[in-house]
């Protein structure tokens, strides 16, 4: 009797990397929301462009997908691809025209988006991402709805430098020493398609406030993350400074003052208050927003209404489109999703670049937001 493919080992089973007594093509949980994915941010220091790309696998859904979005002016160019997950070749991170090749783990990557033969003026790139600092573990991330675990993620973050070529609209952009940040995470995270049931009804979300900010300076890397409930209770927090040859420094309990664009929750600038652990003197991280990209448009993050990560689109699905961001009212859902802001940062006399990722929905007492329709006051 022939042996079914799902009963055979895969190539990765040859290596001593197993964590549970299962083939490497299986995850240790049967949860449909199991995931393993990455995101890269490529920041133009002049603030003209922001390229975001990522790839994810959803083993219990049999899906692999990837995306790339480029913000240029008022246009967001997006490429998305999805396919059936090949369990036998999980080390090949490629979907449609999008590919991430690991040249040296934790050190160097090649990021590629092939040109569309039917639209040569569309988005394409060949980029080299090189680490500038060691990777840093983020805090273990857990969320529950009532008694049910809805999110558990293990994550690390890293900063580097990016060089290569980027093409859009018939224009070729020479990428030289852009700031690159990346995040790797895996675990369990909600994928669309599951009803909330009683727990969702009994435990509605009143408010959510999120900041995630990896920043590359010439000689140091700073990572800040905070998550707060409606009343300001913090469920996730970290501020860590990484320098070559030094032990990582924890910079206290970060507190952030955000200046919002009037009538919105769109940050224009911010100050993050930190503390030097040796001198106990205050440190201020200044944040100047350069260009923004809402993850609910093109990148597949909720509450996107045209495609979300992990959703089955059929075999060999590829989608290219452009979003006009000149009129925010044309994309109302984007205001209820996380937005990645390329930013210029200042700390202790140094200037750096990175991402100020921010999401604030519903009530947030420390910010003065009273509900989902509450926004920053208009200036007199």
C-alpha positions as CSV (number, residue, x, y, z in Angstrom):
1,X,0.0,0.0,0.0
2,X,1.5,3.4,-0.9
3,X,2.4,5.8,1.9
4,X,0.5,9.1,1.9
5,X,2.6,12.2,1.6
6,X,1.4,13.5,4.9
7,X,2.9,10.4,6.6
8,X,6.4,11.0,5.2
9,X,9.2,13.1,6.9
10,X,10.2,16.4,5.4
11,X,13.7,17.8,4.8
12,X,13.7,19.8,8.0
13,X,13.3,16.7,10.0
14,X,16.9,15.8,9.3
15,X,18.1,18.6,11.6
16,X,18.1,18.5,15.4
17,X,15.6,21.3,15.8
18,X,12.5,19.5,17.0
19,X,10.7,20.8,20.1
20,X,7.9,18.3,20.3
21,X,7.7,14.6,19.1
22,X,6.2,15.6,15.8
23,X,7.4,16.1,12.3
24,X,8.5,19.7,11.6
25,X,5.6,20.1,9.2
26,X,3.3,20.0,12.2
27,X,2.8,22.5,15.0
28,X,2.2,21.5,18.6
29,X,-1.3,23.0,18.7
30,X,-4.4,22.2,16.7
31,X,-5.6,25.8,17.0
32,X,-6.7,27.0,13.5
33,X,-5.1,30.4,14.4
34,X,-1.5,29.0,14.6
35,X,0.9,31.2,12.6
36,X,4.5,31.9,11.9
37,X,5.4,35.1,10.0
38,X,7.7,38.1,9.6
39,X,7.5,41.8,8.7
40,X,10.2,44.1,7.3
41,X,10.1,47.9,7.3
42,X,12.3,49.8,5.0
43,X,12.5,53.5,5.8
44,X,13.7,56.2,3.4
45,X,15.5,58.7,5.7
46,X,14.3,61.6,3.5
47,X,10.7,60.5,4.2
48,X,9.7,60.1,0.5
49,X,9.0,56.4,0.7
50,X,8.0,53.6,3.1
51,X,8.2,50.0,2.0
52,X,6.6,47.3,4.2
53,X,6.7,43.7,3.3
54,X,6.0,40.4,5.1
55,X,5.3,36.7,4.7
56,X,3.3,34.2,6.9
57,X,2.4,30.6,7.1
58,X,-0.7,29.2,8.7
59,X,0.0,25.5,9.1
60,X,-3.5,24.4,10.4
61,X,-5.2,26.3,7.6
62,X,-2.8,25.1,4.9
63,X,-2.1,28.7,3.7
64,X,1.1,30.7,2.9
65,X,0.8,34.4,2.0
66,X,2.9,37.5,1.5
67,X,2.5,41.2,0.8
68,X,4.4,44.3,0.0
69,X,3.2,47.9,0.2
70,X,5.0,51.1,-0.9
71,X,3.8,54.5,0.2
72,X,5.0,57.1,-2.3
73,X,3.3,60.5,-2.1
74,X,-0.4,60.0,-1.7
75,X,-0.5,56.6,-3.3
76,X,-0.1,53.2,-1.6
77,X,1.0,50.5,-4.1
78,X,0.3,47.0,-2.9
79,X,1.2,43.5,-4.1
80,X,-0.4,40.5,-2.3
81,X,0.0,36.8,-3.0
82,X,-1.4,33.6,-1.4
83,X,-1.1,29.9,-2.1
84,X,-1.4,26.4,-0.6
85,X,1.3,25.8,1.9
86,X,3.9,23.2,0.8
87,X,4.7,21.3,4.1
88,X,7.7,19.6,2.4
89,X,9.6,22.8,1.7
90,X,8.9,25.3,4.5
91,X,12.4,26.8,4.2
92,X,11.5,28.3,0.8
93,X,9.8,31.6,1.7
94,X,8.2,32.5,-1.7
95,X,4.7,33.2,-2.8
96,X,3.9,34.4,-6.4
97,X,6.2,37.4,-7.2
98,X,7.3,37.9,-3.5
99,X,10.3,36.2,-2.0
100,X,12.4,36.4,1.2
101,X,15.7,34.6,1.1
102,X,17.8,34.0,4.2
103,X,21.4,34.5,3.2
104,X,22.7,34.3,6.7
105,X,20.3,33.7,9.6
106,X,20.0,36.8,11.9
107,X,22.5,38.7,9.6
108,X,21.5,39.1,5.9
109,X,18.4,38.7,3.7
110,X,17.5,39.3,0.1
111,X,14.1,40.7,-0.5
112,X,12.5,40.4,-3.9
113,X,9.3,41.4,-5.7
114,X,9.3,40.4,-9.4
115,X,7.9,42.8,-11.9
116,X,4.5,42.1,-13.4
117,X,4.9,41.2,-17.1
118,X,1.5,42.8,-17.8
119,X,2.4,46.0,-16.0
120,X,6.2,46.7,-16.1
121,X,5.6,50.1,-14.4
122,X,4.2,48.4,-11.3
123,X,6.1,47.7,-8.0
124,X,9.2,45.6,-8.1
125,X,12.4,45.5,-6.1
126,X,15.7,43.6,-5.3
127,X,17.0,44.6,-1.9
128,X,19.7,43.5,0.5
129,X,18.9,43.7,4.2
130,X,21.9,43.5,6.6
131,X,21.8,43.5,10.4
132,X,23.4,46.4,12.2
133,X,22.7,45.0,15.7
134,X,21.9,41.7,17.4
135,X,18.3,40.6,17.4
136,X,16.3,41.4,20.6
137,X,13.6,39.3,22.2
138,X,10.3,41.2,22.8
139,X,8.2,40.5,25.8
140,X,6.1,37.4,25.6
141,X,2.7,38.6,24.3
142,X,-0.5,37.1,25.6
143,X,-4.1,38.2,25.3
144,X,-7.2,36.5,26.6
145,X,-11.0,37.0,26.0
146,X,-12.5,35.8,29.2
147,X,-10.8,32.5,29.9
148,X,-9.8,31.8,26.3
149,X,-6.3,32.4,25.0
150,X,-6.8,34.4,21.8
151,X,-3.2,35.5,21.2
152,X,0.2,34.2,22.3
153,X,3.2,35.3,20.3
154,X,6.9,34.8,20.7
155,X,8.7,37.7,18.9
156,X,12.1,39.2,18.2
157,X,13.0,42.5,16.5
158,X,16.2,43.7,14.8
159,X,17.5,46.8,13.0
160,X,19.7,46.9,10.0
161,X,20.7,48.7,6.8
162,X,19.1,48.3,3.3
163,X,20.6,48.8,-0.2
164,X,19.4,47.9,-3.6
165,X,16.9,48.9,-6.3
166,X,13.2,49.8,-6.1
167,X,11.0,50.5,-9.1
168,X,7.6,52.1,-9.4
169,X,5.7,54.0,-12.1
170,X,8.6,53.6,-14.5
171,X,11.0,55.2,-12.0
172,X,14.0,53.4,-10.5
173,X,14.9,54.4,-7.0
174,X,18.5,53.8,-5.7
175,X,18.2,52.5,-2.2
176,X,21.3,53.4,-0.2
177,X,21.6,52.9,3.6
178,X,17.9,53.1,4.3
179,X,17.0,52.0,7.8
180,X,15.6,48.5,7.9
181,X,13.7,47.0,10.8
182,X,12.2,43.5,11.0
183,X,10.0,41.5,13.4
184,X,9.7,37.7,13.6
185,X,6.8,36.2,15.5
186,X,5.0,32.9,15.8
187,X,2.3,31.3,18.0
188,X,-1.4,31.9,17.9
189,X,-3.1,35.0,16.5
190,X,-6.7,35.5,15.3
191,X,-7.4,34.7,11.6
192,X,-10.7,35.8,10.1
193,X,-13.5,33.2,9.9
194,X,-14.2,32.3,13.5
195,X,-17.3,33.5,15.3
196,X,-16.7,35.2,18.6
197,X,-19.5,33.5,20.4
198,X,-20.4,34.0,24.1
199,X,-17.0,35.2,25.2
200,X,-17.0,38.0,22.6
201,X,-20.4,39.0,23.7
202,X,-19.5,38.9,27.4
203,X,-16.1,40.6,27.0
204,X,-16.4,43.3,24.4
205,X,-13.4,45.4,23.6
206,X,-13.8,48.9,25.2
207,X,-10.4,50.2,24.1
208,X,-7.0,49.4,22.8
209,X,-3.9,51.6,22.7
210,X,-0.7,50.3,21.1
211,X,2.8,51.7,20.4
212,X,5.6,49.6,18.8
213,X,8.8,51.6,17.9
214,X,12.1,50.0,16.7
215,X,14.7,52.8,16.1
216,X,18.1,52.6,14.6
217,X,20.8,55.1,15.5
218,X,24.4,55.0,14.3
219,X,25.7,53.2,17.4
220,X,22.6,51.9,19.1
221,X,19.2,50.3,18.6
222,X,16.2,51.2,20.7
223,X,13.0,49.1,21.0
224,X,9.9,50.4,22.7
225,X,6.5,48.6,23.0
226,X,3.4,49.3,25.1
227,X,-0.1,48.0,25.1
228,X,-2.9,49.5,27.3
229,X,-6.5,48.8,28.0
230,X,-9.3,51.5,28.0
231,X,-8.5,52.6,31.5
232,X,-4.7,52.8,30.8
233,X,-3.9,49.5,32.5
234,X,-0.7,48.3,30.8
235,X,-0.6,44.6,29.6
236,X,2.7,44.8,27.7
237,X,5.6,47.1,28.2
238,X,9.3,47.3,27.4
239,X,12.0,49.8,26.5
240,X,15.4,48.3,25.8
241,X,18.6,49.9,24.3
242,X,21.0,47.6,22.4
243,X,24.7,48.6,21.8
244,X,27.4,46.4,20.4
245,X,29.7,45.2,23.1
246,X,27.4,46.3,25.9
247,X,24.7,44.5,27.9
248,X,21.2,45.5,26.9
249,X,19.9,48.5,29.0
250,X,16.3,48.7,30.2
251,X,15.1,52.3,30.1
252,X,12.3,52.1,32.6
253,X,8.6,52.4,32.2
254,X,8.0,54.3,28.9
255,X,5.4,57.0,29.0
256,X,4.4,58.7,25.7
257,X,2.9,62.1,25.0
258,X,1.4,62.2,21.5
259,X,0.4,65.3,19.5
260,X,-2.4,64.2,17.2
261,X,-3.6,65.8,14.0
262,X,-6.8,67.7,15.1
263,X,-10.0,65.8,14.4
264,X,-8.1,62.4,14.2
265,X,-6.0,59.9,16.1
266,X,-3.2,60.3,13.6
267,X,0.0,61.2,15.4
268,X,2.1,64.1,14.1
269,X,4.8,64.0,16.7
270,X,5.5,62.4,20.1
271,X,7.8,62.4,23.1
272,X,8.6,59.1,24.8
273,X,9.8,59.6,28.4
274,X,12.4,57.1,29.5
275,X,14.8,56.7,32.4
276,X,18.6,56.0,32.4
277,X,18.9,53.1,34.8
278,X,22.4,54.1,36.0
279,X,21.9,57.8,36.7
280,X,18.1,57.6,37.1
281,X,18.0,60.8,35.0
282,X,15.1,61.2,32.5
283,X,15.7,60.6,28.8
284,X,13.4,61.9,26.1
285,X,12.9,60.2,22.7
286,X,11.6,62.7,20.2
287,X,9.4,61.5,17.4
288,X,8.7,63.3,14.1
289,X,6.4,61.5,11.7
290,X,7.7,61.5,8.1
291,X,5.3,59.3,6.1
292,X,2.5,56.8,7.1
293,X,1.1,53.6,5.9
294,X,-2.1,52.1,7.4
295,X,-1.8,48.3,7.7
296,X,-5.5,47.8,7.0
297,X,-4.8,48.9,3.4
298,X,-2.8,46.5,1.2
299,X,-0.9,44.8,4.0
300,X,-3.7,42.4,5.1
301,X,-4.1,43.5,8.8
302,X,-7.5,43.9,10.3
303,X,-10.0,45.4,9.7
304,X,-9.0,45.2,6.0
305,X,-12.1,44.3,3.9
306,X,-10.4,43.1,0.7
307,X,-7.9,40.6,2.0
308,X,-6.5,39.5,5.5
309,X,-3.6,37.2,6.4
310,X,-4.3,33.5,6.5
311,X,-7.5,33.6,4.5
312,X,-7.8,31.1,1.7
313,X,-7.9,32.8,-1.7
314,X,-7.3,29.7,-3.9
315,X,-4.1,28.4,-5.4
316,X,-1.7,30.8,-7.1
317,X,-3.6,34.0,-6.1
318,X,-1.9,37.3,-6.8
319,X,-3.4,40.8,-6.5
320,X,-1.9,44.2,-7.4
321,X,-3.6,47.4,-6.7
322,X,-3.1,51.1,-5.7
323,X,-4.9,53.0,-3.0
324,X,-5.4,56.8,-3.1
325,X,-4.6,58.2,0.3
326,X,-5.3,61.8,-0.5
327,X,-8.8,61.5,0.9
328,X,-8.9,59.7,4.3
329,X,-12.7,59.4,4.1
330,X,-12.3,57.1,1.1
331,X,-10.9,54.4,3.5
332,X,-12.8,54.7,6.7
333,X,-11.7,51.3,8.1
334,X,-8.0,52.3,8.0
335,X,-8.7,54.6,11.1
336,X,-9.6,51.5,13.1
337,X,-6.4,49.6,12.3
338,X,-2.8,50.0,13.3
339,X,-0.7,52.4,11.2
340,X,3.0,52.3,10.7
341,X,4.7,55.7,10.6
342,X,8.2,56.1,9.3
343,X,9.7,58.6,11.7
344,X,12.8,60.6,12.6
345,X,13.8,60.1,16.2
346,X,16.1,62.1,18.5
347,X,17.7,60.8,21.7
348,X,20.5,62.3,23.7
349,X,21.7,64.5,20.9
350,X,21.6,61.7,18.2
351,X,19.3,61.4,15.2
352,X,17.9,58.0,14.1
353,X,15.2,56.6,12.0
354,X,12.7,53.8,12.4
355,X,9.0,53.0,12.8
356,X,6.4,54.5,15.2
357,X,3.6,52.0,14.9
358,X,0.5,53.2,16.6
359,X,-3.1,52.1,17.1
360,X,-5.7,53.7,19.3
361,X,-9.3,52.5,19.2
362,X,-12.2,53.0,21.5
363,X,-11.9,54.5,25.0
364,X,-8.4,55.4,26.3
365,X,-8.6,57.4,29.5
366,X,-5.0,58.7,29.6
367,X,-5.4,60.2,26.1
368,X,-8.8,61.6,26.8
369,X,-10.6,59.5,24.2
370,X,-14.1,58.5,25.4
371,X,-15.2,56.0,22.7
372,X,-14.7,54.7,19.2
373,X,-15.9,58.0,17.7
374,X,-13.7,60.2,19.9
375,X,-10.8,62.1,18.3
376,X,-8.3,64.8,19.2
377,X,-9.9,68.2,19.6
378,X,-9.7,70.7,16.7
379,X,-7.4,73.7,17.2
380,X,-9.2,77.0,17.9
